[in-house]
Amino acid sequence: MLAVVQRVREAKVVVEGRAIGEIGPGLLVLLCAERGDGEAQADRLLAKLLKLRIFGDEAGKMNRSVQDVGGGLLVVSQFTLAADTSGGNRPSFTNAAAPEEGRKLYEYFVTQARAAHPVVQTGEFAADMQVHLVNDGPVTIPLTVR
């Protein structure tokens, strides 16, 4: 599984003009399931994400996790993270999980996140979404779990 994690001061997802998920300080997680991924990869990615120390401590060092600071998670499905541009200028998405498998793993990830963390909001799988955020830092971290 792939994720791009952004430390945010605030973030929201809008679908058809309506905010459907919104957090204050925390992490915006753009999430992509690839072919061959399963629940084991989702579990490992979630564990890494929740312990990722990218929030500042009293000395200003990135030493705290989203759980340490009580931040929110906004989890948004984004199959385009699996883009392959090695063959030209038009991306290929053949590495992305098939839509039904991607939805299953996205929903599994969200369910597990909600069981492990108190504030979890989401986008809408396969919807045309507008993601608004204020990146804090900016801090943007790519995560890959095989």
N, C-alpha and C positions, 0 to 999 in steps of 0.2 A: 504494500500500500504506500501511497505517496501523500504527503501533506505539505502545504506551505502554511507556516504559523506566523502570524503577525501579532506582536504585542500592541494592544490598542488602548486608547483612553475611552473610546466608545466605538460601537459598530452596530449596524442594522442592515437587514435584508428587506428589500421592498419587492413585492410582486403585485402587478396590476395596480400600482399606486398606493398600496397598503403595506405598512410595516408588519412583517409576520414574525420576525425575530429581532431582538435588540438586547444589547448588553452595555454596561458601563465599562470600567477598566477590566481588562482580561485578555483573552486570546481569541482572535479570529482564526479559524481552522478551515482552510480550503482542502477538501479531502477527495482523494481519487483511489478507487479500487482498480487494480490491474488484473489481467487474465491470470488465473492460477491463484489469486489471493483467496484467503479463507478467514475464518474466525480467529485463528491463531495469529495471523498478521494484524488483524484489527486489535486484538488484545494487547499485542506487543506495542503497537503504535500508541494506543491509549495510555498504557503504562508509562511510556517514554514522555508523552505529551504532558501528563499530569505532574511529572517529576522534573521537567525541563526547567532549569534555573536561569530564567531570563528577566526576572524582576529584581529591582534594586533593593539592597539592604540599607541599614543606617549609614554605611560608609559610601553608598552609591555604587557598590559592586553588584554585578548580576549574580545573585546568590540565593534568590528565592523563587519558588515555583508558584504557579497559579493557585495551587492549593494553599501554600503558605500565606499568600496575600488575600485569599478569599475572592479572587477575580472570577469573572464569568467566562463561559465558553460559548462561542457562536460557531456552529459547525455547518459548513456549506459544501454541498457536493459540487465537484468540479472535475469532470472527466478530461478536460483539456490539459490537465497536468501530465497526462500520459502522451502528449503530443510528441511525434517523431518528425523532425524537420530535416533529417539526413538525406532524404531523397529529392529535395527541391524546396520550393517556396510555399507549397501548400502542405500544411501539417497532415500527417496520418495519425489516426487514433486507434489503430489496430491493437495497440498494447493495452487499451482500456478494457475493463471487464464489460461483458455484454450488459445492456441496460437492466435486465431483470436481476442479474447477479450483482451488478453495481448497487442497485436499490436495496437488495437484501443485505449486503455488507454495510452500506451506509446506515440503514435502520438498525442493524445489529450494533454498530459503533455507537450510535446515539443512545440506544437503550443501555449499553454498558457504561457510557459516560454519565448518564443520568443516575445510574446506580452508585457511581463512585464520586460524583461531584454535585454540589447543591445547585449550581446555576448553569444550566445548559439550554441554550436556545438554538434554533435551526433555521435553515433556509427551506426550500421546497424542492425535492428531488425532481430533476428534469424540467423545472420551470425556467422561464426567462426572468432572471433576477437582476436587480440592481443592488450592489453591495456598497454601502457607505461606511467609511471608517476614518478614524483619526489615528494614524499609526504613531505609536509612542516610541520615540527614540531617533529615527526609526529603527525598529528591530524586526527583522524578517528572517525566519529560519526554515530552510527546507528539511524535511524528514523523510527518510525512506526506510521501510521495513520489509524485508524479504522473508 
